[in-house]
Amino acid sequence: MTASTESHDLHGTEFVDVNFREARFVRADLTAVVMRAVDVAGADIDAPWLLDGGNFLRVNGVDVVPFVEAELNRRFPGRASRRAGDPDGLRANWAMLEHTWAATLERIAAMPTDTVDVSVGGEWSFAQTLRHLVMATDTWLGSTILGTDQPFHPIGQPNAEYETDGNDISIFATVTPSYSEVLEIRAGRVSMVRDFLASVTPDDLAAERKNPWAPEYPETTLSCLHTILEEEWEHHRYAVRDLDAVEELTAIP
């Protein structure tokens, strides 16, 4: 597959009789793209922000967003309450997340040991996904809510945009940590969220915070926690998707 990594602004471009068969779009902005008389059989779209309020995706005139949301909530029990607005609801959702991740950790523990480092389609491996969730917790709880001076653990996995946005990546490990170390640090971050939620109050949830990536946009403790929950549920979905793919590829006929 030919890879194009240069930044091209094709805003407003019209493509007519163009063959995009088996093309792959990564971190591409396709907002408000209009497709007519297209063959999309076998297409695979992953757009987590599609489910944010007010967005739509029409296929043959039908907005499919509500169907996608309902199906994801069915597949992942507990996901539907990820935007709980009170302490009890947040605690319940986190408990469900812990249960969900525990089952997935048991699943991968029963698979070949190198599965944790397998990348499917260029996506993060399972170990890298856990490392990214460490960074997400450090960002939104350790730094933004708790105000820790040095919140980031070196094993954290930043996303691709982190360095290009001018951030310092020297704080992160240059040597890949062992899976056992990843599990240990990840377990500590899970406990950190659980402990914070155990005593959080409605007044705490309303407290103002600064968005770590865009300080001009105000946040609250509640919106920061919602981001953590969103990260957890979405990356669990990615992890399960890729584990399913690994099992399918390694299945004995």
PyMOL commands that set and color helices and strands:
alter all, ss='L'
color gray80, all
select helices_A, chain A and resi 48-51+65-75+79-81+87-109+113-117+126-145+160-164+179-199+202-206+221-250
alter helices_A, ss='H'
color red, helices_A
select strands_A, chain A and resi 58-59+62-63+208-210+218-220
alter strands_A, ss='S'
color yellow, strands_A
deselect
rebuild
show_as cartoon
